[in-house]
Amino acid sequence: MPTAAQTRKTATPRTKPQALHPTPNAAGTKPTRPAPARKASTKKTPEQPVTVLGVPGALLMPRTTSVVTGLSIPTLYRKLAAKEFPEPVRIGARCTRWRSDDVRAWLAAQG
């Protein structure tokens, strides 16, 4: 059985550092790399022009309503909960729109 001193003297063989680019294999073709991890989607919701406020019966997105009123989206929902802002139209489970007529009437009432 080797002693502790003998064990320390034996070094592990050094391995060659990995190349930055894969080298061809025996068949002469490059090995395939794994696909890179997908990033989170950076797709933005399309913006709605502010001029849509002038269209009767138009449905305004929350961001457009925020820009038109000068209130942040959370403030819109706080005012909605306090019954200080018009009720939105729920198109789906995650789709809320405000009627342009209601928003214009609210803006006029604000002075």
C-alpha positions in Angstrom: 0.0 0.0 0.0 1.4 3.4 -1.0 2.2 5.9 1.7 0.7 9.4 1.9 3.9 10.9 0.5 3.9 8.6 -2.5 0.3 9.4 -3.2 0.9 13.1 -3.2 3.8 12.8 -5.7 1.7 11.2 -8.4 -0.1 13.8 -10.3 -3.2 13.3 -12.3 -2.7 13.6 -16.0 -3.6 17.0 -17.4 -6.4 17.0 -19.9 -6.3 19.1 -23.0 -8.5 22.3 -22.7 -11.7 22.2 -24.6 -11.5 24.0 -28.0 -13.8 26.9 -28.5 -15.1 25.4 -31.7 -15.8 21.8 -32.2 -13.2 19.9 -34.2 -14.2 17.4 -37.0 -14.7 13.8 -36.0 -13.2 10.8 -37.7 -15.9 11.0 -40.4 -14.7 14.5 -41.3 -18.0 16.1 -40.3 -18.5 18.6 -37.5 -20.3 17.2 -34.4 -23.6 18.8 -33.7 -23.9 21.2 -30.9 -26.9 21.2 -28.5 -29.4 23.9 -29.3 -28.9 27.1 -27.2 -31.4 27.6 -24.4 -34.4 29.7 -25.4 -34.7 33.1 -24.0 -38.0 34.4 -22.6 -40.2 36.0 -25.3 -39.5 39.7 -25.8 -42.5 40.1 -28.0 -44.3 43.3 -27.0 -48.1 43.8 -27.2 -48.8 46.0 -30.3 -49.3 49.6 -29.4 -52.6 51.3 -30.1 -52.5 54.9 -31.4 -53.9 57.5 -29.1 -56.1 58.8 -31.9 -58.3 55.8 -31.4 -59.9 57.8 -28.5 -61.8 59.8 -31.2 -63.3 56.7 -32.7 -66.8 56.2 -31.3 -67.3 52.8 -29.7 -63.5 51.9 -30.0 -62.2 49.6 -27.3 -59.0 50.9 -25.6 -56.2 48.7 -24.3 -55.1 49.3 -20.7 -51.8 50.9 -21.9 -53.7 53.3 -24.2 -56.2 54.2 -21.5 -53.2 54.9 -19.2 -51.6 57.2 -21.7 -54.8 59.1 -22.5 -55.8 59.6 -18.9 -52.3 60.2 -17.5 -52.8 57.6 -14.9 -50.7 54.4 -14.4 -52.4 51.1 -15.1 -52.4 50.1 -11.3 -54.0 53.5 -10.6 -56.7 52.8 -13.2 -57.5 49.5 -11.4 -57.5 51.2 -8.0 -59.9 53.9 -9.2 -62.0 51.1 -10.8 -62.2 49.3 -7.4 -63.2 52.5 -5.7 -65.9 53.0 -8.4 -64.1 56.2 -9.6 -63.5 55.0 -13.1 -65.7 53.5 -15.8 -66.1 49.7 -15.9 -64.1 48.0 -18.6 -65.4 45.4 -21.1 -64.0 41.9 -20.3 -63.4 40.3 -23.7 -61.8 37.2 -22.2 -60.2 35.9 -19.0 -57.1 38.0 -19.6 -58.4 40.7 -22.0 -59.7 44.0 -20.7 -60.7 47.0 -22.8 -62.3 50.4 -22.0 -64.9 52.0 -24.3 -63.5 55.2 -25.7 -66.9 56.9 -25.1 -66.7 56.1 -21.4 -63.1 57.3 -21.1 -63.9 60.5 -22.9 -66.9 61.1 -20.7 -64.8 60.5 -17.6 -62.1 62.9 -18.9 -64.7 65.6 -19.5 -66.1 65.1 -16.0 -62.7 65.6 -14.5 -62.6 69.1 -15.9 
